[in-house]
């Protein structure tokens, strides 16, 4: 991953809710409300996440960059597996700035409905203050989750990761 890979992993950890030293401010990050296609529902639970650093597709120059594979296990109202890729930039030092983007496919059962959907992540750290948005990609739902929309908020307490998923399912045609 190059000489800056570990730095990008640290930054991504701060923004993505990974099991590394995290800023308490991440737990207070808010996402936009779910799109209003149907009744808004809420799912809650915990998750574990594992990242695997990957080589960059081009030589590094300038700002530190990192690329990682992400594997998640969701528990609670969402029993699912999430897999995705993340790109991150920044130096990862405490109180610094940086950002990440990621795409994650979630496959499993959400409150009794099975299928999959895609999450789009966008995180920015401005001098140690995080801003995080995790939203469902429109029209990405499959199976009983076709028509899903929504957003996820991540909370971190005592080293454990929790999600609150505000979502809606479009009424069947």
C-alpha positions as CSV (number, residue, x, y, z in Angstrom):
1,X,0.0,0.0,0.0
2,X,3.0,2.3,0.1
3,X,4.6,4.5,2.7
4,X,1.3,6.3,3.5
5,X,-1.0,3.3,3.6
6,X,-1.1,3.0,7.4
7,X,-1.9,6.6,7.7
8,X,-4.8,6.3,5.4
9,X,-6.1,3.2,7.3
10,X,-6.0,5.3,10.5
11,X,-7.9,8.1,8.9
12,X,-10.4,5.7,7.4
13,X,-10.8,4.1,10.9
14,X,-11.7,7.5,12.4
15,X,-14.3,8.2,9.7
16,X,-15.7,4.7,9.0
17,X,-16.2,3.4,12.5
18,X,-13.3,0.8,12.3
19,X,-11.8,-0.9,15.4
20,X,-8.9,1.6,15.9
21,X,-8.6,4.6,18.2
22,X,-11.6,6.7,17.4
23,X,-12.7,10.2,18.1
24,X,-15.7,10.4,20.4
25,X,-17.2,12.9,18.0
26,X,-17.9,10.1,15.5
27,X,-20.7,8.8,17.8
28,X,-22.5,12.2,17.4
29,X,-22.3,12.3,13.5
30,X,-25.7,12.7,11.9
31,X,-26.9,11.6,8.5
32,X,-29.6,13.1,6.3
33,X,-33.1,11.6,6.8
34,X,-34.3,8.6,4.7
35,X,-36.0,9.5,1.4
36,X,-39.8,9.5,2.0
37,X,-41.0,6.7,-0.3
38,X,-43.0,4.9,2.3
39,X,-43.4,4.7,6.1
40,X,-40.1,5.4,7.8
41,X,-39.0,2.4,9.8
42,X,-36.0,2.1,12.1
43,X,-33.6,-0.8,12.6
44,X,-30.9,-1.0,15.3
45,X,-28.1,-3.3,16.2
46,X,-24.4,-3.8,16.3
47,X,-21.7,-4.6,13.8
48,X,-18.1,-5.8,13.5
49,X,-15.8,-4.6,10.7
50,X,-12.6,-5.9,9.3
51,X,-10.4,-3.9,6.8
52,X,-7.7,-5.3,4.5
53,X,-5.3,-2.7,3.0
54,X,-4.9,-3.0,-0.7
55,X,-2.3,-1.6,-3.1
56,X,-3.2,1.5,-5.0
57,X,-3.8,1.3,-8.7
58,X,-1.2,4.1,-9.4
59,X,2.0,5.3,-7.7
60,X,1.6,7.6,-4.8
61,X,2.4,11.3,-5.1
62,X,1.3,14.1,-2.9
63,X,-1.3,13.6,-0.2
64,X,-1.3,10.2,1.5
65,X,-3.9,7.8,-0.1
66,X,-5.1,4.4,0.9
67,X,-7.4,1.7,-0.5
68,X,-9.1,-1.0,1.6
69,X,-11.4,-3.9,1.3
70,X,-14.2,-3.8,4.0
71,X,-16.0,-6.8,5.5
72,X,-18.8,-6.3,8.0
73,X,-21.1,-8.5,10.0
74,X,-24.4,-6.8,11.1
75,X,-26.4,-8.1,14.0
76,X,-29.8,-7.1,15.5
77,X,-32.7,-5.9,13.3
78,X,-30.3,-6.3,10.3
79,X,-28.7,-9.7,10.1
80,X,-26.4,-9.3,7.2
81,X,-22.9,-9.2,5.6
82,X,-21.5,-6.1,4.1
83,X,-18.6,-6.1,1.6
84,X,-17.1,-3.1,-0.1
85,X,-14.1,-0.9,-1.0
86,X,-12.9,2.3,0.5
87,X,-10.6,5.1,-0.7
88,X,-9.2,7.4,1.9
89,X,-6.9,10.4,2.0
90,X,-5.3,12.3,4.9
91,X,-2.5,12.0,7.3
92,X,-4.5,10.4,10.2
93,X,-2.8,12.5,12.9
94,X,-5.0,13.4,15.9
95,X,-7.0,16.6,15.1
96,X,-6.1,16.5,11.4
97,X,-8.2,16.6,8.3
98,X,-9.0,14.0,5.6
99,X,-11.8,12.1,3.8
100,X,-13.0,8.8,2.5
101,X,-15.5,7.4,0.1
102,X,-16.8,3.8,0.0
103,X,-19.3,1.6,-1.7
104,X,-20.7,-1.4,0.3
105,X,-23.1,-4.2,-0.7
106,X,-25.2,-5.4,2.2
107,X,-26.9,-8.8,1.9
108,X,-29.1,-10.5,4.4
109,X,-32.4,-10.0,6.3
110,X,-33.7,-6.7,7.5
111,X,-36.6,-7.0,10.0
112,X,-37.8,-10.2,8.3
113,X,-37.3,-9.2,4.7
114,X,-34.4,-10.7,2.7
115,X,-32.4,-9.2,-0.1
116,X,-29.5,-6.8,-0.7
117,X,-28.8,-3.1,-1.2
118,X,-25.9,-0.8,-1.8
119,X,-24.6,1.8,0.7
120,X,-22.7,4.9,-0.3
121,X,-20.3,6.3,2.3
122,X,-18.9,9.8,2.3
123,X,-16.8,11.0,5.3
124,X,-14.9,14.1,5.9
125,X,-12.7,15.0,8.9
126,X,-12.1,18.7,9.3
127,X,-9.4,19.4,11.9
128,X,-10.6,16.4,14.0
129,X,-14.4,17.1,13.6
130,X,-16.1,14.3,11.6
131,X,-19.0,14.6,9.1
132,X,-20.4,11.3,7.9
133,X,-23.1,10.4,5.4
134,X,-24.1,6.8,4.7
135,X,-27.1,6.4,2.4
136,X,-28.8,3.7,0.4
137,X,-28.1,4.0,-3.4
138,X,-31.4,4.6,-5.1
139,X,-32.9,1.5,-6.9
140,X,-30.1,-0.8,-5.5
141,X,-32.5,-3.0,-3.4
142,X,-33.1,-6.6,-4.4
143,X,-35.6,-9.3,-3.3
144,X,-37.9,-8.2,-0.6
145,X,-35.7,-5.1,-0.1
146,X,-36.5,-3.8,-3.6
147,X,-37.4,-0.1,-3.4
148,X,-35.5,0.5,-0.1
149,X,-34.2,4.0,0.7
150,X,-32.6,5.4,3.8
151,X,-29.6,6.4,5.8
152,X,-27.5,4.9,8.6
153,X,-26.0,6.5,11.6
154,X,-23.0,4.9,13.4
155,X,-22.5,5.2,17.1
156,X,-19.4,3.9,19.0
157,X,-19.6,3.2,22.7
158,X,-16.9,1.5,24.8
159,X,-15.2,0.3,21.7
160,X,-18.3,-1.4,20.3
161,X,-20.0,-0.3,17.0
162,X,-23.7,0.3,16.7
163,X,-26.0,1.4,13.8
164,X,-29.3,3.1,13.6
165,X,-30.9,2.6,10.1
166,X,-33.8,4.8,9.2
167,X,-35.3,3.3,6.1
168,X,-38.4,3.1,3.9
169,X,-39.7,0.5,1.4
170,X,-41.5,1.7,-1.6
171,X,-45.1,0.3,-1.7
172,X,-45.5,-2.7,-4.0
173,X,-46.7,-1.6,-7.5
